[in-house]
């Protein structure tokens, strides 16, 4: 197994982004070789497998969360549509009724005022 590690601790890179204008030194890397039957190789291989499993779990969880968020978004759109339909129905059916009630109340009030004038 070959491992590359930057001497300064940063991730290794090939220096392809380095230009003369930046005048940055190339990253120095060293290669460490481990025989495949060594304990270090087995330990590192085990850690990599564990990290792979953890990344797989994170991916599954994030996909699950994303699916749930999409489902919630659809439900909210349905609720919004329902609210729009209720508002439309109220506007069509309730406003005329409220207008008639207002007219009736005005007639009642004007009749009471007329009665007061007649009584005086």
C-alpha positions as CSV (number, residue, x, y, z in Angstrom):
1,X,0.0,0.0,0.0
2,X,1.3,3.4,-0.9
3,X,0.4,6.5,1.2
4,X,1.2,10.0,0.2
5,X,1.4,12.7,2.8
6,X,2.4,16.3,2.4
7,X,5.4,17.2,4.7
8,X,3.4,20.3,5.9
9,X,0.4,18.2,6.7
10,X,-1.8,19.4,3.9
11,X,-3.5,17.3,1.3
12,X,-1.1,16.2,-1.5
13,X,-1.5,17.8,-4.9
14,X,0.4,17.6,-8.1
15,X,1.2,21.3,-8.4
16,X,-0.7,21.6,-11.7
17,X,-2.4,24.8,-10.5
18,X,1.0,26.3,-9.7
19,X,2.0,29.2,-12.0
20,X,5.0,31.4,-12.2
21,X,2.9,34.3,-11.0
22,X,2.1,32.7,-7.7
23,X,5.8,31.8,-6.9
24,X,4.6,29.2,-4.5
25,X,6.9,26.2,-3.8
26,X,5.7,22.8,-5.0
27,X,4.2,20.6,-2.2
28,X,6.7,18.1,-1.1
29,X,5.3,14.6,-0.5
30,X,6.8,11.5,0.8
31,X,5.7,8.0,0.1
32,X,5.4,5.3,2.8
33,X,5.2,1.7,1.8
34,X,3.6,-1.0,4.0
35,X,3.6,-4.7,3.2
36,X,0.0,-5.9,2.8
37,X,0.4,-8.4,5.7
38,X,1.7,-5.8,8.2
39,X,-0.4,-4.8,11.2
40,X,-0.2,-1.1,10.1
41,X,-1.6,-2.0,6.7
42,X,-4.4,-4.0,8.3
43,X,-5.2,-1.2,10.8
44,X,-5.3,1.5,8.1
45,X,-7.3,-0.8,5.8
46,X,-9.8,-1.4,8.7
47,X,-10.0,2.4,9.3
48,X,-10.7,3.0,5.6
49,X,-13.4,0.4,5.6
50,X,-15.0,1.9,8.7
51,X,-14.8,5.4,7.2
52,X,-16.4,4.0,4.0
53,X,-19.2,2.5,6.0
54,X,-19.8,5.7,7.9
55,X,-19.8,7.7,4.7
56,X,-22.3,5.2,3.3
57,X,-24.5,5.7,6.3
58,X,-24.3,9.4,6.0
59,X,-25.2,9.3,2.4
60,X,-28.2,7.1,3.1
61,X,-29.3,9.4,5.9
62,X,-28.9,12.5,3.8
63,X,-30.9,10.9,1.0
64,X,-33.6,10.0,3.5
65,X,-33.7,13.5,4.9
66,X,-33.8,15.0,1.4
67,X,-36.6,12.7,0.4
68,X,-38.5,13.7,3.5
69,X,-37.9,17.4,2.8
70,X,-39.3,16.9,-0.8
71,X,-42.3,15.1,0.7
72,X,-42.9,18.0,3.1
73,X,-42.6,20.5,0.3
74,X,-45.3,18.6,-1.7
75,X,-47.5,18.5,1.4
76,X,-47.1,22.3,1.9
77,X,-47.9,22.9,-1.7
78,X,-51.1,20.8,-1.3
79,X,-52.0,22.8,1.9
80,X,-51.3,26.1,0.1
81,X,-53.6,25.0,-2.7
82,X,-56.3,24.0,-0.2
83,X,-56.0,27.4,1.5
84,X,-56.4,29.1,-1.9
85,X,-59.5,27.1,-2.7
86,X,-61.0,28.0,0.7
87,X,-60.3,31.7,0.2
88,X,-61.8,31.6,-3.2
89,X,-64.9,29.8,-1.9
90,X,-65.3,32.3,0.9
91,X,-64.9,35.2,-1.5
92,X,-67.5,33.8,-3.8
93,X,-70.1,32.6,-1.3
94,X,-69.6,34.6,1.9
95,X,-69.1,38.1,0.5
96,X,-72.5,38.3,-1.1
97,X,-74.1,37.0,2.1
98,X,-72.2,39.6,4.1
99,X,-73.3,42.3,1.7
100,X,-77.0,41.3,2.1
101,X,-76.6,41.3,5.9
102,X,-75.1,44.8,5.8
103,X,-78.0,46.0,3.6
104,X,-80.5,44.5,6.0
105,X,-78.8,46.1,9.0
106,X,-78.8,49.5,7.2
107,X,-82.6,49.1,6.5
108,X,-83.3,48.1,10.1
109,X,-81.3,51.1,11.3
110,X,-83.0,53.5,9.0
111,X,-86.4,52.1,10.0
112,X,-85.6,52.6,13.7
113,X,-84.5,56.2,12.9
114,X,-87.7,56.8,11.0
115,X,-89.8,55.4,13.9
116,X,-88.0,57.7,16.3
117,X,-88.8,60.7,14.1
118,X,-92.5,59.6,13.8
119,X,-92.7,59.1,17.6
120,X,-91.4,62.6,18.3
